Amino acid sequence: MLSLNHSNTTFLLMGLPGLEEMYIWISIPLCVMYIVAVAGNSLILWVVKSETILHQPMYYFLSMLAMTDLGLSFSTLPTMLTIYLLGNREVEVDACLAQLFFIHTFSVMESSVLLSMAFDRFVTICNPLRYTTILPNSRVAGLGLAIVVRSIGLHVPAPIMLKKLPYCHTGHLSHSYCLHPDVMKLACTDTHVNSAYGLFVVLSTLGMDSMLIVASYVLILYAVLTIASQTERLKALNTCVSHICAVLLFYTPMIGLSMIHRFGKQASPCIRVLLSYLHFLMPPMVNPIVYTIKTKQIRQRIFHFFQSSGARMRIRQEH
């Protein structure tokens, strides 16, 4: 039955199938992941803001990554909590369209920031003497603005186009949050235009960004191999470790999910859900941990913060 009045239409989200009785227990590690993601990224932002020595392009890009990770976490949080804590899988069309807009927008922002960070690493290693000339603060701010405009501009049409489609009264989605391909499949009409637009957005953002990141690292590797000293080679490559981890963490589950959607029609729904969790939930949690471990200045500042907090607490207890 078609529904042209979207106020009467709801979609059913999917948690981990077959584990419905354990949802309340599954919500515990999920809540921990969200808390770690929000606390870790907020701490990164605070450290970069408060430490003047970190007011450099590399750390500005890291702040952008932290902000996109926060946005991605808050975009998936509402439906995840309602499924696992409240046991409610229903979501109205308008709320679903809003969620998919924010999820896809922040995903493309993250991809764009990772590309900008790859360019930052390329300039640092291949042209260090001109680093401040190539990447002044004004250019970093311009890149940040371009990332926001690009991500929002490309995704504004998607929910508008989906809003105009007729849907069956109740449709079953295959994830715990609303995604463009998932919602589009529930339309009871032809969706070739929506599908073509979605493919264009993916290829022009995630597809192009990933290829440019690979190209950047090919050039970085070529430059590193020309360095005579093995110690200097390792030192140069070590500056890229955090970024490589962030790139792999973001793109690998996405590629796996795309392959399953395209070729693994018989794959277990549980695998799809878990891969989507890896793609959308893990990067916001792991990125601040990796960058804290690998970045000496951030690590020292965080250690100093907790050391100062502990000293203040001891002084209060003594008084």
Buried (B, 14 or more C-beta within 10 A) or exposed (E): EEBEEBEEBBBEBBBBEEEEEEBEEBBEEBBEBBEBBBEBBBBBBBBBEEBEEBEBBBBBBBBBBBBBBBBBBBBBBBBBBBBBBEEEBEBBBEBBBBBBBBBBBBBBBBBBBBBBBBBBBBBBBBEEEEBEEBBEEEEBEEBBEEBBEBBBEBBEEBBEBBEEBBBBEBBEBBBBBBBBBBBBEBBBEEBEEBBEBBEEBBEEBBBBBBEBBEEBBEEBBEBBEEBEEEEEBEEBBEBBEBBBBBBEBBBEBBEBBBEBBEEEEEEEEBEBBBBBBBBBBBBBBBBBEBBBEBBEBBBEBBEEBEEEEEEEEEEEEEE
